[in-house]
């Protein structure tokens, strides 16, 4: 079995979580398996390694796991985009709409600088609302999001259409 097939087999589908009608993709078996997790990070790094990048930005919370590991592997800094009220210093705040309500994210004002090249990393691209908001937040500070990398993309939800200017890379699609 090739590594993509092994990764796909390790992702659990949890029906009706966190609410009826949602098919949750549980990545914890991949995280718990050292070799699979290592391969996952290697594959994410391959999508980024040919680009000149200054920092890796990860989205709260599972995105931190992947983004921090990618940043470490590539020798780059890691920057967290957090849910509102979780960062301790001066932040840039962005509220955005989701299909089922509203949310807000924040980034420290000095986390990225004008002209820096950023790759956004997260575990899953679904409807794209949070990722698009993160891109907008990063770019509001003058940095450029040169690409985004996801472990999983749920293609039917068309999240990438909310970020047409950002090249999207993913390992698994559903």
C-alpha positions in Angstrom: 0.0 0.0 0.0 1.4 3.4 -0.9 1.6 6.2 1.7 -1.4 8.2 0.3 -3.5 5.0 0.6 -2.2 4.5 4.2 -3.0 8.0 5.2 -6.5 7.8 3.6 -7.2 4.5 5.5 -6.1 6.0 8.8 -8.6 9.0 8.6 -11.8 8.0 10.4 -15.2 9.2 9.2 -17.4 10.1 12.1 -21.1 10.6 10.9 -23.2 13.4 12.5 -20.4 15.0 14.4 -20.4 17.7 15.7 -24.0 18.0 14.5 -26.4 15.9 12.3 -25.4 15.9 8.6 -21.7 16.6 9.1 -19.3 13.8 8.1 -16.3 14.7 10.4 -12.8 13.6 9.2 -11.0 12.5 12.3 -7.2 12.9 11.8 -6.2 11.7 15.3 -5.2 8.2 14.1 -2.7 9.8 11.7 -1.3 12.0 14.5 -1.0 9.0 16.8 1.0 7.0 14.2 4.5 8.3 14.2 5.4 7.1 10.7 2.2 8.3 9.1 2.5 11.7 10.8 6.1 12.0 9.6 5.1 11.2 6.0 2.2 13.6 6.2 4.6 16.4 7.3 7.1 15.4 4.6 4.3 15.6 1.9 3.2 19.0 3.1 6.8 20.2 3.1 7.3 19.0 -0.5 4.4 21.3 -1.6 6.2 24.3 -0.1 10.0 23.5 -0.4 10.3 24.9 -4.0 9.0 28.3 -2.9 10.8 31.2 -1.2 9.0 31.4 2.1 9.6 33.5 5.3 7.1 32.0 7.7 4.5 29.3 8.1 1.1 30.4 9.6 -1.2 27.9 11.2 -4.9 28.2 12.0 -6.3 27.5 15.5 -6.3 24.7 16.6 -5.5 21.5 14.6 -3.6 23.6 12.0 -1.1 24.4 14.7 0.0 20.7 14.8 0.7 20.6 11.1 2.0 24.1 10.7 4.5 24.0 13.6 5.9 20.7 12.4 6.3 22.0 8.8 7.9 25.2 10.1 10.3 23.2 12.2 11.2 20.8 9.3 11.8 23.7 7.0 13.7 25.9 9.5 11.1 28.6 9.4 9.2 30.6 12.0 5.7 29.5 13.0 2.9 32.0 13.5 -0.5 31.2 15.1 -3.8 32.6 13.9 -6.0 32.3 17.0 -9.6 32.5 17.8 -10.5 35.9 19.2 -9.3 36.7 22.7 -6.6 34.0 22.9 -3.5 36.1 22.0 -1.9 38.1 24.8 -0.5 41.1 22.9 -1.6 43.7 20.4 -3.6 42.0 17.7 -5.2 42.5 14.3 -8.8 41.2 14.5 -11.1 40.0 11.7 -14.7 38.9 12.0 -16.1 36.8 9.2 -19.3 35.0 8.3 -19.7 31.2 8.2 -22.6 29.3 6.7 -23.9 28.7 10.2 -23.0 32.0 12.0 -20.0 34.2 12.6 -16.5 33.8 13.9 -13.5 36.0 14.5 -9.7 35.3 14.4 -6.7 37.3 15.5 -3.0 37.7 14.7 -0.3 39.5 16.6 0.4 42.8 14.9 4.1 42.1 14.7 3.8 38.4 13.7 4.3 39.0 10.0 5.9 42.0 8.3 5.2 43.8 5.1 6.8 42.0 2.2 7.2 38.6 3.9 6.1 35.5 2.0 3.8 33.3 3.9 2.4 29.8 3.5 -0.8 29.1 5.3 -1.1 25.5 6.7 -4.1 23.8 8.2 -5.5 20.3 8.6 -8.6 20.7 6.5 -10.1 22.9 3.8 -13.9 22.7 3.9 -16.0 25.7 3.1 -12.9 28.0 3.1 -14.3 30.7 5.4 -11.6 30.5 8.1 -8.8 30.1 5.6 -9.9 33.0 3.5 -10.2 35.1 6.7 -6.7 34.1 7.7 -5.4 35.1 4.2 -7.1 38.5 4.5 -5.7 39.0 8.0 -2.2 38.2 7.0 -2.3 40.4 3.9 -3.8 43.3 5.9 -0.4 43.4 7.6 1.4 43.7 4.3 2.6 40.1 4.0 1.9 37.9 0.9 0.3 34.5 1.2 2.1 32.6 -1.6 0.2 29.4 -1.1 -1.8 27.3 1.3 -1.3 23.6 2.2 -3.9 21.3 3.8 -3.8 17.7 4.9 -7.3 17.2 3.6 -9.6 19.1 1.2 -13.3 18.4 1.0 -13.7 19.2 -2.7 -17.5 19.3 -2.9 -17.6 22.2 -0.4 -15.4 24.3 -2.8 -13.5 26.2 -0.1 -10.7 27.1 -2.6 -13.1 29.4 -4.4 -13.0 31.8 -1.5 -9.2 32.2 -2.1 -8.8 32.3 -5.9 -5.5 34.2 -5.7 -3.9 31.6 -3.5 -2.4 28.4 -4.9 -3.9 25.5 -2.9 -2.0 22.2 -2.2 -3.5 19.2 -0.4 -2.5 15.6 0.3 -5.9 13.9 0.5 -9.2 14.9 -1.1 -12.7 13.7 -0.3 
